[in-house]
Amino acid sequence: MPYVSGMRFYEIVLIAVGLAMDAFSVSVCKGLKMSKVDYKYTFIIALFFGVFQAAMPIIGWFAGKQFEAYITSVDHWIAFILLAFIGGKMIYEAIKNEGEGCCDLKYDFKEITLLAFATSIDALAVGISFAFLQVEIWSAASYIGVITFILSIIGVLVGNRFGVKFKSKAEFAGGIILVLIGIKILLEGLGILSF
């Protein structure tokens, strides 16, 4: 199984999918508001979400590297806590907001920038855990950005076609993925699990 330095490729892809679920959910809302799909605007939404989602882990990785020497013995615990917290928050929000409609989303760049920033905060924490796990950040961030870009486009199309019923399910699935990867990292760090 190919590695991206400290993690397997499929783990990076699963983390990327999990992180992209917030952007996917917002994209579903955007699609829901369009009477007909605006492909130019869809591309801009996906680009903003993808760029922010790629940039945040890089920022987190550089921050994490500053403290790496002090916490290498507990890095698996830190990665587990961060991923479990992020995933748990996504699961909670998905259950709490199930069946609710989308907020009124306008078509302006300031709003898209704020939404892209808000949906990528979790990726900052993941970037910190990547630093402790010795993940090669440039390729990992690229995968995260590209996957978010693609899922954001899909989200707009799904929202336009099917409406809000997939929003909570996507967020719930993303949370489960992040929690499971966090548990796997912890078990590997404790020597209980090895691949």
Order of alpha helices (4+ residues) and beta strands (2+ residues): beta-beta-alpha-alpha-alpha-alpha-alpha-alpha
